């Protein structure tokens, strides 16, 4: 199957992770155009990515196998079975091709749903509950990142609960303050997100230190960011730790089952109740962790997400 993937130069989790899964599944038949240099350079998601945040080798090497020659003619003559486009690259698509491809799929991986006019194409969306006629397409985890995290499985658990990330005002900060007050043995390493003025903000761990410290925690915590679906959620799902996550009003295909794979909360009293039970050993944590990882590997690696994407899109085109 030949797939043209119209890219935007700026890192973007959902389309980049989908591209990763498709490339691992279909090889050089998946053509990123223009070539997305940042993923080959080890950048995963972060718009401003200092060297200690890079993931060398996470994306399959190009090695001269990807044919990006004469793309407009190939699109015009129906050479590709499917054209996938990051919503951020729609302007490039309009300028580069006389007519939009008939088998066009737009990937909306934004923190909130992008305004996309009605047209003859399929929309896959990160932030959706499935009620907006879009195909839900959450993030997923590359095998390379899973293996990196799992390499620290044998570290002893030194902390009760861990959260390593940014803490803006509001509910997220309230939870972190509650943890700091009630769970003295928690690991809280908070910082701002890297940006142009501060590419390496104080307190932010490099990726390797981040994964190593997460694996020292009995419980890892996922909280919503600018959007509900965050890459941290999928990283936490790979840890040899119990995963505690804020409830998300999203549709996740083959979702993790509450209390079997992870624990979810919507309010502070639920949060403390779950954490206290866990720390008092009233929950069989080993069974939960093993089931969660098995579910992650079966349904939520990037290759799994690519298979799901291809099946859903095929059905939509046939409808």
C-alpha positions in Angstrom: 0.0 0.0 0.0 1.4 3.4 -1.0 0.8 6.2 1.4 1.8 9.9 1.0 2.1 11.7 4.3 2.0 15.5 3.9 4.0 16.8 6.8 4.6 20.1 8.7 8.1 20.9 9.7 7.2 21.6 13.4 7.0 18.5 15.7 3.5 17.3 16.4 2.9 14.2 18.5 -0.1 12.6 16.9 0.9 12.9 13.2 4.5 12.1 14.0 3.6 9.0 16.0 1.2 7.8 13.3 3.9 8.3 10.7 6.3 6.3 12.9 3.8 3.4 13.1 3.0 3.5 9.4 6.6 3.5 8.4 7.4 0.6 10.7 4.4 -1.3 9.3 4.8 -0.5 5.6 8.4 0.6 5.2 9.4 3.0 2.4 6.0 2.7 0.8 5.1 5.5 3.3 6.6 8.7 2.0 6.9 11.7 4.3 6.7 14.8 2.1 8.4 17.2 2.6 10.9 15.1 4.5 10.3 15.7 8.2 13.8 16.3 9.3 13.1 16.7 13.0 12.0 13.1 13.5 15.1 11.8 11.9 17.1 14.1 14.2 15.6 12.5 17.3 13.0 15.0 18.1 9.8 13.6 19.6 7.0 16.1 20.1 8.9 19.0 21.6 8.9 22.2 19.5 12.0 23.4 21.4 14.1 20.3 22.0 17.4 20.5 23.8 19.9 17.7 23.2 19.1 15.9 26.5 15.4 15.6 25.4 16.2 13.9 22.1 15.5 10.3 21.3 18.3 9.2 19.0 17.1 6.4 16.6 13.4 6.5 17.7 12.4 7.0 14.1 13.4 4.6 11.3 16.3 5.9 9.3 15.6 7.2 5.7 18.8 5.6 4.3 17.9 6.9 0.8 14.9 4.5 0.5 12.2 7.1 0.5 11.3 8.3 -3.0 10.2 11.9 -2.8 10.6 12.7 -6.5 7.8 14.0 -8.7 5.2 13.9 -6.0 2.6 16.3 -7.6 2.5 14.1 -10.8 2.2 10.9 -8.7 -0.7 12.4 -6.8 -2.4 13.6 -10.0 -2.1 10.2 -11.5 -3.4 8.3 -8.5 -0.1 6.6 -7.7 -0.7 6.7 -3.9 -3.5 4.7 -2.4 -4.0 7.2 0.3 -2.8 10.8 1.1 -2.5 11.7 4.8 -2.1 15.3 5.8 -1.2 17.0 9.1 -3.8 19.7 9.6 -0.9 22.2 10.0 0.2 21.4 6.4 -3.2 22.1 4.7 -1.8 25.4 3.4 1.1 23.5 1.8 -1.3 21.0 0.3 -3.4 23.7 -1.3 -0.4 25.4 -2.8 1.3 22.3 -4.0 -1.5 20.4 -5.7 -4.0 21.5 -8.3 -6.7 19.3 -6.9 -7.0 17.7 -3.5 -6.6 13.9 -3.6 -9.8 11.8 -3.6 -8.5 9.6 -0.8 -7.4 12.4 1.6 -7.2 11.9 5.4 -6.6 15.0 7.6 -4.9 14.4 11.0 -6.0 16.8 13.7 -3.5 16.3 16.5 -4.1 19.7 18.1 -4.7 20.4 21.8 -8.2 21.4 21.0 -10.2 20.5 17.8 -9.0 22.5 14.8 -11.6 24.3 12.7 -11.7 22.2 9.5 -14.3 23.1 6.9 -16.6 20.3 5.6 -15.2 18.6 2.6 -14.7 15.3 0.8 -12.1 13.9 3.2 -11.8 12.0 6.4 -10.8 13.6 9.7 -8.9 11.8 12.4 -8.8 13.7 15.7 -6.9 13.4 18.9 -9.2 15.4 21.2 -12.6 13.8 20.6 -15.2 11.7 22.4 -16.2 10.2 19.0 -19.4 12.2 18.7 -18.2 14.7 16.0 -18.1 12.3 13.0 -14.3 12.2 13.3 -12.2 9.0 13.7 -10.7 9.2 17.2 -6.9 9.0 16.9 -5.0 9.3 20.3 -1.3 9.2 20.7 0.6 5.9 21.1 4.0 4.7 22.2 6.9 3.8 20.0 8.6 0.5 20.7 11.9 2.3 21.1 10.5 4.4 23.9 9.0 1.4 25.6 12.3 -0.4 25.6 14.1 2.7 27.0 11.7 2.9 29.9 11.7 -0.8 30.5 15.5 -0.8 30.7 15.0 0.7 34.2 12.5 -1.9 35.4 14.8 -3.3 38.0 15.5 -0.1 39.9 14.3 -0.2 43.5 11.2 1.8 44.3 12.4 4.8 46.4 9.3 7.1 46.1 5.6 6.7 46.8 4.2 8.7 43.9 5.9 10.6 41.1 5.1 13.5 38.8 7.7 15.1 36.7 6.3 17.9 34.5 4.9 21.4 34.4 2.4 22.7 36.9 0.4 25.7 35.7 -2.2 27.3 37.9 -5.5 25.5 38.5 -6.5 21.9 39.3 -3.1 20.5 38.2 -1.3 22.7 40.7 -3.8 21.8 43.4 -3.1 18.1 43.0 0.6 18.6 43.2 0.3 20.7 46.3 -1.9 18.0 47.9 0.8 15.4 47.1 3.5 17.5 48.6 1.5 18.0 51.7 0.3 14.4 52.3 2.9 12.2 50.7 6.3 13.2 52.0 8.1 10.5 50.1 6.7 11.7 46.7 9.0 12.6 43.8 7.8 16.0 42.4 10.1 17.5 39.9 8.2 20.4 38.3 9.3 22.9 35.7 8.0 24.9 32.7 8.0 23.5 29.2 11.1 24.3 27.1 10.6 27.4 24.9 12.7 29.7 22.8 13.6 32.1 25.7 14.2 29.1 28.0 15.2 26.0 26.0 16.5 24.2 29.1 14.4 25.4 32.0 15.5 24.9 35.6 14.3 21.7 37.2 13.5 19.9 33.9 15.2 16.5 33.7 16.8 15.1 30.6 14.8 12.3 29.0 17.0 9.5 30.3 17.0 10.9 33.9 13.2 11.4 33.5 12.6 7.7 32.7 15.0 6.5 35.3 13.3 8.5 38.0 9.8 7.5 37.0 10.8 3.9 37.4 11.8 4.6 41.0 8.1 5.4 41.9 5.4 3.0 43.1 2.8 5.1 41.5 3.1 7.4 38.4 0.6 10.2 37.8 -0.9 11.5 34.5 -2.7 14.8 34.4 -4.1 16.7 31.5 -2.0 19.4 29.8 -3.1 21.8 27.2 -5.1 18.9 25.8 -6.4 15.8 27.6 -4.3 13.3 25.7 -0.7 13.7 26.6 2.4 11.7 25.7 3.1 11.4 29.5 0.0 9.2 29.8 1.6 6.7 27.3 5.0 6.9 28.9 3.5 6.2 32.3 1.6 3.2 30.9 5.0 1.7 30.1 6.4 2.0 33.6 6.8 -0.8 36.0 4.6 1.2 38.3 0.8 1.6 39.0 -0.6 4.2 36.7 -3.0 6.8 38.2 -4.7 9.1 35.7 -7.2 11.9 35.7 -10.3 10.9 33.8 -10.4 12.1 30.2 -13.6 12.9 28.2 -12.1 11.3 25.2 -12.7 8.1 23.2 -9.7 5.8 23.4 -10.0 2.7 21.2 -9.4 -0.5 23.2 -9.2 1.7 26.3 -7.4 0.7 29.5 -9.9 -0.8 32.0 -10.2 0.9 35.3 -8.8 -1.1 38.3 -7.5 -3.8 35.9 -5.0 -1.8 34.0 -4.9 1.6 35.8 -6.8 3.8 38.3 -8.7 6.9 37.3 -10.0 9.8 39.4 -12.1 12.9 38.9 -11.9 14.6 42.3 -9.3 15.1 45.1 -11.1 12.7 47.5 -11.0 9.9 44.9 -7.3 10.7 44.3 -6.2 10.4 48.0 -8.4 7.3 48.5 -6.7 5.4 45.7 -3.2 6.5 46.7 -3.8 5.5 50.3 -5.1 2.1 49.3 -2.1 1.6 47.1 0.5 2.6 49.6 -1.2 0.5 52.3 -0.8 -2.5 49.9 -4.5 -3.0 49.7 -4.2 -3.3 45.9 -2.4 -6.1 44.1 -0.1 -3.7 42.2 2.0 -6.4 40.4 -1.0 -7.8 38.7 -2.2 -4.3 37.7 1.2 -3.4 36.2 1.5 -6.7 34.3 -2.0 -6.4 32.9 -1.4 -2.8 31.9 1.8 -3.5 30.1 0.3 -6.5 28.3 -2.6 -4.3 27.2 -0.3 -1.4 26.1 1.8 -3.8 23.9 -1.3 -5.4 22.4 -3.2 -2.3 21.5 -1.3 1.0 22.0 2.1 0.8 20.4 2.5 3.0 17.3 2.2 0.0 15.0 -1.0 -1.0 16.7 -2.3 2.5 16.2 -1.3 2.5 12.5 -3.2 -0.8 12.0 -6.3 0.7 13.7 -6.0 3.8 11.6 -5.8 1.9 8.3 -8.8 -0.3 9.2 -10.9 2.7 10.2 -10.0 4.8 7.2 -10.6 1.9 4.8 -14.1 1.3 6.3 -14.8 5.1 6.1 -13.8 5.3 2.4 -16.0 2.3 1.6 -19.1 3.7 3.4 
